[in-house]
Amino acid sequence: MLSFNHLALTTADHAKSGPFYDTVFGLLGYTRGYTSDRLCTWGGPGPELLVYITEGEDTAPHTHGRPGWQHGAFSVDERDTVDAVHSAVVEGGWTVVHAPREYPDYAPGYYATFVEDPDGIRWEVAHIPTAPH
């Protein structure tokens, strides 16, 4: 069996990104684990998620579409979870790229929202009734 063990990201400021990830990852069943000035981890139903602080001087936000990260997607069992993530991101003052809606071109019943963390890293939360779990 092959699966992701962990996914590591980099942030410019844990004080800004931590609340975003506590909120969004928390709604997806993750809890914060190890926390230091250099690294925060979240454990949950999928791969462990690690958020490191930047190394060096380049702290510019990620720009969607440039080489590198495009987006990460979580598949959830309920449409309500998609809506809850969207609401939490709005309430937190973070970036909503696409509000929850159906994407019939992707798959029957595909319902998703797209959001970005304070560093411009894009996440999708999708309810996909036809997705394998």
C-alpha positions as CSV (number, residue, x, y, z in Angstrom):
1,M,0.0,0.0,0.0
2,L,1.3,3.5,-0.9
3,S,0.2,6.6,1.0
4,F,1.5,10.0,1.9
5,N,3.2,9.9,5.3
6,H,3.3,13.7,5.7
7,L,3.0,16.9,3.8
8,A,5.3,19.8,4.7
9,L,4.7,23.4,4.0
10,T,6.5,26.7,4.7
11,T,5.1,29.8,6.2
12,A,6.5,33.3,6.8
13,D,4.8,33.7,10.2
14,H,3.4,31.0,12.5
15,A,1.4,33.7,14.4
16,K,-0.6,34.4,11.2
17,S,-0.8,30.9,9.7
18,G,-1.3,28.9,12.9
19,P,-4.8,30.1,13.6
20,F,-5.8,29.4,9.9
21,Y,-4.5,25.8,10.1
22,D,-5.9,25.2,13.6
23,T,-9.3,26.3,12.3
24,V,-9.3,24.6,8.8
25,F,-7.4,21.4,9.8
26,G,-9.5,21.2,13.0
27,L,-12.7,21.1,10.9
28,L,-11.1,18.2,8.9
29,G,-10.4,16.2,12.0
30,Y,-6.8,17.2,12.7
31,T,-5.3,18.4,16.0
32,R,-2.2,20.4,16.6
33,G,0.8,18.4,17.9
34,Y,4.4,19.5,18.2
35,T,4.8,23.2,18.2
36,S,8.0,25.2,18.3
37,D,9.3,28.5,16.8
38,R,10.4,26.5,13.7
39,L,7.7,23.9,13.2
40,C,4.1,23.1,14.0
41,T,2.5,19.7,13.2
42,W,-1.1,18.5,12.9
43,G,-2.2,14.9,13.1
44,G,-5.4,13.5,11.9
45,P,-7.2,11.2,9.5
46,G,-4.7,11.6,6.6
47,P,-1.0,12.3,6.3
48,E,0.6,14.3,9.1
49,L,0.7,18.0,8.2
50,L,3.9,20.0,9.0
51,V,4.2,23.8,8.7
52,Y,7.8,25.1,8.9
53,I,8.9,28.7,9.2
54,T,10.7,30.1,6.2
55,E,14.5,29.8,5.9
56,G,16.4,32.8,4.5
57,E,15.2,36.2,3.4
58,D,12.5,35.3,0.8
59,T,9.2,35.5,2.7
60,A,7.1,36.6,-0.3
61,P,3.7,34.9,-0.5
62,H,3.2,32.0,-2.9
63,T,1.6,33.0,-6.2
64,H,-0.9,30.5,-7.5
65,G,0.0,29.2,-10.9
66,R,3.8,29.7,-10.7
67,P,6.0,26.6,-10.6
68,G,5.6,24.6,-7.4
69,W,2.5,24.1,-5.3
70,Q,-0.9,24.3,-7.2
71,H,-3.2,23.3,-4.4
72,G,-4.0,20.5,-1.9
73,A,-7.4,18.9,-1.8
74,F,-9.2,17.2,1.1
75,S,-12.1,14.9,0.3
76,V,-14.8,15.0,3.0
77,D,-17.9,12.9,3.7
78,E,-20.4,15.7,4.0
79,R,-21.2,18.9,2.1
80,D,-21.7,20.5,5.5
81,T,-18.0,20.2,6.1
82,V,-17.3,22.2,2.9
83,D,-19.7,24.9,4.1
84,A,-18.2,24.9,7.6
85,V,-14.7,25.4,6.2
86,H,-15.9,28.3,4.0
87,S,-17.7,29.9,6.9
88,A,-14.7,29.6,9.2
89,V,-12.4,31.1,6.6
90,V,-14.7,34.1,6.1
91,E,-15.1,34.6,9.9
92,G,-11.3,34.4,10.3
93,G,-10.8,37.1,7.7
94,W,-8.7,34.7,5.4
95,T,-9.0,34.4,1.7
96,V,-11.8,32.6,-0.1
97,V,-10.9,31.9,-3.7
98,H,-14.1,30.2,-4.6
99,A,-17.2,29.9,-2.4
100,P,-18.8,26.5,-2.1
101,R,-20.5,25.4,-5.3
102,E,-21.0,22.3,-7.5
103,Y,-18.4,21.4,-10.1
104,P,-20.4,19.0,-12.3
105,D,-17.5,18.9,-14.9
106,Y,-15.3,17.2,-12.3
107,A,-17.7,14.5,-11.1
108,P,-21.3,14.0,-10.3
109,G,-22.2,15.7,-7.1
110,Y,-18.7,17.3,-6.7
111,Y,-19.1,20.2,-4.3
112,A,-16.1,22.3,-3.1
113,T,-14.7,25.5,-1.8
114,F,-11.2,26.8,-2.4
115,V,-9.4,28.9,0.2
116,E,-5.8,30.3,0.8
117,D,-3.7,30.5,3.9
118,P,-2.0,33.8,4.8
119,D,1.0,32.8,2.6
120,G,-1.1,32.2,-0.5
121,I,-1.1,28.4,-0.3
122,R,-4.4,27.2,-1.8
123,W,-6.5,24.4,-0.3
124,E,-9.6,22.8,-1.7
125,V,-12.2,21.0,0.5
126,A,-14.5,18.9,-1.5
127,H,-17.4,16.5,-1.1
128,I,-17.2,14.0,-3.9
129,P,-19.8,11.3,-3.6
130,T,-18.1,9.2,-6.2
131,A,-14.6,9.4,-4.7
132,P,-13.0,6.3,-3.2
133,H,-12.4,6.6,0.5
